[in-house]
Each structure stands twice: as C-alpha cells, then as structure tokens.
Amino acid sequence: MPHAIRQTRAKSLLDDLRHSLGKSLCSLFAKGETAAAIRYALSRWRALTRYVDDGLLEIDNLAAERALRAVALGRKNYLFAGSDSSANALPPSIRWSTRQNSTVWTLKDISARF
C-alpha cells in the first residue's frame, strides 16, 4: 500500500521539484551557496528518491535517531563517572534500558538491585 501511495503522490511532486531545482539553478550565481545546495541535492537525487520505489523504506530516519538519542546522552554523562555529577548518568541509562526491554521499574526496584 505505501508503495502505491508514494508512486501516485510523491513521485509527481518530486519530479516537479527536480524540474524546478534545475530551472532555478540556471538563473543563480554559479558559485553561490544556494546553487551549491541545489547541485548537492541533484547529485544525490537517486538516494533522495529511493523511498518512492521501495514501500519498506521510510522517508527519513527519525525513529532511529530518537532511539539513539538516549545512548548519546548516556555516553556524555558517563564521561563524569566517579565524580559528583556521575549520578546524572544513572537515570537516563536506566530509562533507556527499561524502554528497550519493555520493563517497568520503580525507584525501589532500582535501589534494591544496586
């Protein structure tokens, strides 16, 4: 189903966008930042529009980025392990692992484990 919807809706919009970008590129200063951005998008057009041809691909990777945000925050907090501020590292890491394992822990459970 997503493939059919993408083929009917997104494909025509993306074709129009590509035509518009190409047309705009001709009227811009060649060394300008806008022209560079348009050339960048056009040079990666196949990768940009790959999701139209494959119904399993998402248009963005926000779900993966959201999932990794807790890991990145935890990694930043672990830099201070052993200091007074290392206490800040524990709650985000526990929240992340409980979300990943679909476990509900209370503070009483956590303090009993440590």
C-alpha positions in Angstrom: 0.0 0.0 0.0 2.7 2.6 0.9 4.4 1.9 -2.5 1.2 2.7 -4.5 0.6 5.9 -2.5 4.1 7.0 -2.9 4.0 6.3 -6.7 0.9 8.4 -7.2 1.5 11.3 -4.8 5.2 11.7 -4.1 6.6 10.7 -7.5 4.9 13.6 -9.3 5.8 16.1 -6.6 9.4 15.0 -6.6 9.5 15.2 -10.4 8.2 18.8 -10.2 10.7 19.6 -7.6 13.6 18.3 -9.7 12.4 20.3 -12.7 12.1 23.4 -10.5 15.5 23.0 -9.0 17.1 22.5 -12.4 15.4 25.6 -13.7 16.4 27.7 -10.6 20.0 26.5 -10.9 20.2 28.1 -14.4 19.3 31.5 -13.0 21.5 31.5 -9.9 25.1 32.7 -9.5 27.1 29.5 -10.1 29.4 29.9 -7.1 26.6 30.9 -4.7 25.6 28.9 -1.7 22.1 28.3 -2.9 23.4 26.9 -6.2 25.8 24.7 -4.3 22.9 23.3 -2.2 20.8 22.6 -5.4 23.7 20.9 -7.1 24.2 18.8 -3.9 20.6 17.7 -3.9 20.6 17.0 -7.6 23.8 15.0 -7.4 22.2 12.7 -4.8 18.7 12.6 -6.4 18.7 8.8 -6.7 19.3 8.3 -3.0 16.8 11.1 -2.1 14.0 9.5 -4.1 14.8 5.8 -3.4 11.9 5.6 -0.8 9.4 6.2 -3.6 10.3 2.9 -5.3 10.5 0.8 -2.1 7.5 0.7 0.2 9.5 -0.6 3.1 11.8 2.5 3.3 11.0 5.4 5.4 11.3 9.0 4.0 13.6 9.8 7.0 15.5 8.2 9.8 13.9 10.0 12.7 12.9 6.8 14.5 16.5 5.5 14.6 17.8 8.9 15.7 15.3 9.1 18.5 16.2 5.6 19.7 19.9 6.5 19.7 19.4 9.9 21.5 19.3 8.2 24.9 22.5 6.3 24.2 24.3 9.5 23.1 23.1 11.4 26.2 24.2 8.5 28.4 27.6 8.4 26.8 28.0 12.1 27.5 27.1 11.5 31.2 29.4 8.6 31.6 32.3 10.9 31.0 31.8 12.1 34.5 31.7 8.6 36.2 33.3 8.8 39.6 32.5 12.4 40.1 29.7 14.1 41.9 27.8 14.6 38.7 28.0 10.9 37.7 24.7 10.5 39.5 23.1 12.1 36.4 24.2 9.2 34.2 22.2 6.6 36.0 18.6 7.6 35.5 18.8 8.1 31.6 20.6 4.8 31.2 18.0 3.0 33.3 15.2 4.7 31.5 16.7 3.7 28.1 17.2 0.1 29.1 13.7 -0.2 30.5 12.2 1.2 27.3 14.2 -1.3 25.2 13.2 -4.2 27.4 9.6 -3.2 28.0 10.2 -3.4 31.7 8.7 -1.1 34.3 11.0 -0.5 37.3 10.3 1.7 40.3 13.0 3.5 42.2 12.6 0.9 45.0 13.4 -1.9 42.5 16.4 0.0 41.2 17.9 0.8 44.6 17.4 -2.9 45.6 19.4 -4.0 42.6 22.4 -1.7 43.2 
